[in-house]
Amino acid sequence: MAQQDSSTGFQHERRRTNDAAPAAHAAPDPAPTDGPRPKLLAVEDNPEMLMLLRHLLSVNWEVHTGVNMETAISEVDANQFEIILMDINLGTQETGVDVLHRIRERAAYRTTPVIAVTAYALPGDRERFLEEGFDDYIGKPFTRQQLFRLLDSIMSRRSADQRQADSGK
């Protein structure tokens, strides 16, 4: 049974203690990776959500965080990220869309996947964010499995694109 945490917008899976096994459709937790972990930037103004993302993703990712335009741009200028998770409503004048546009001004980040992470879930919202330049979208609340599937899918596409580019050289 999924229960939404109102402070983070994240759905937590709760099972009764007599449940023997997870549902067949649930994705397994990712195994820890060997070697250097890819870098991921999570831009989110909610400290609880940032803590949760760091906890969930730090097994396989080197997680960096930003809470607004200034901290996100500082992180982008100091690191090279494989993927960026961007909240839309950052609680300031600047939105996640504004931050995305500033990030895309940097040549090194023109093709880096940036995922809109938002509670905006009305018809047309996903399309609007994709038109603004986001590479993908995940609506709050989301489950751990949904987040892992999305990140795995994006990284698999990037790997395939890289292999194709390498074979064309």
N, C-alpha and C positions, 0 to 999 in steps of 0.2 A: 504494500500500500504506500503510495507516494504522499508525502506531506510537504507542503511548501513552507520554507522559512521566510517570514515576512521581511526580515532585515536584509537578506541576501538575494531573494528571488530564486534560490536554488532549491530544487526538489530533492529531498532526502528519501531514500528508500527505507521503509520500515517494514520489518517482517515480524510476525508473531514468533515466539521462541520455539514453537513446535513445527515451524516450516522446515522441512528437511533440506531443500536445495533451492538455489535461485531459479527463477524462471528460465526456460530453455532459450528465450530470445534475448536474455541479458548478455551483454558483452563481458568477457572476462576482464579483470583488471590487467592493465599492461604489465609485462614483466620489466624489471629494472634493466636499463641498458648498460652495456659494458662500454668503457671508454668515455670520451668527452660527450657531454649531453648538449643537444642543440639549445640555443638561447631563445627564450620566449619573453615578450614584454606584455604584461597585463596592465591596462590603463583603466582604472576603476576608482571612483571616489568613496566607495563604501569599504571601510577597513575590514569588516567581517567577510565580505565577498573576496577581498584581496587575500586575506588569510586562508580562506577556503581554497581558492585557486592555487595558492602557493603549496598548500598541503597536498592537494590532489595531484598536481602536475610535477612536483619536485622530484618524483621518482625517476622520471625520464627527461625532464627539462631543467635547464638552468633558468629559473624564473626570476625576472626582474619586474619591478612594479613602478607605476607612475600614478599620480592621483589627479593630475590636471595637465594643461598644455605645457607649462614650464617643466615639470618633472618628466613628462613623456619625451619632450624634445631633447632634454638633457641626456636621458638614457639612450635615445636614438643616435645622438651625436657621439656618444662614448662607446657604443657597442654595435655589432652587426647581428641583428635578430633574424631567425628563420621564419618567425611568425609573430603576429601582434594580435592580441585580443583587446578590442576597444569598446568600452562602455559608451553609450551615446549621450546620456544625461550625466554630465560630470559635476553638476551642482554649481557651476560657475557660468560666466557669460559665454565662454568657449564650450562648444559641444565636441563630442567625439568626431563628428564630421569635420569641424574646423581643425582638429588635431590631425586627422587623416590627411587633409589637404596640405598642411605644413610638412608632414612626413613625406608625402609624395613629391615635394619640391626637391628632395635629396635624391640624386642619381642612384645611390646605392639602395634606395627603398622604392623605386618605381615599380618593381615587380614582386616585392615582398608581400606575401599574403597577409591581409588585415581583415579580421573577422569582426563584424558588428555584433556586440553582445548587448542586448537591450530588452526592455519590457514592451517596447513598441511592437505590437502584434496585430494591428488592424490590417484589413485587406489593403494591399499596396505598399505597406511599410517595407517589407523585404525588398521589393523591386526598387523602391526609392533609394534605399541604402546601397544596393548594388549599382544603381545609376550614379550615385555620388562617388563611387570608386572603391567600395569595399569588395573584397573577393568572395566573401560568404557572410552568412548571417546565422545567429543562433538566438532564439528568443528565450527570455526569462519567463517563467522558471524552466530550467533544463536539468536533465539528470546527468550524473557522472558519465554514464555510458554514451549519451548523446554527444557530450563534449569530446570524449575519447574517440568516438567514431569520426567526428568531424575533423579533429586534428590528424588522425591517421589517414583519412581520405586526402586531405590537403598535402600532407607530407609524401604520400604515395604518388600523387600527381606531380609534385615537384621533382621527386626522384626519377620518374618516368621522363619528364621534360628534360632533365639534366642528362640522362642516358641518351636521349634522342639527340640533344645538342652535341654531346661528346662524340657520338657516332658520325655526325655530319662534318666533323672537323677534318 
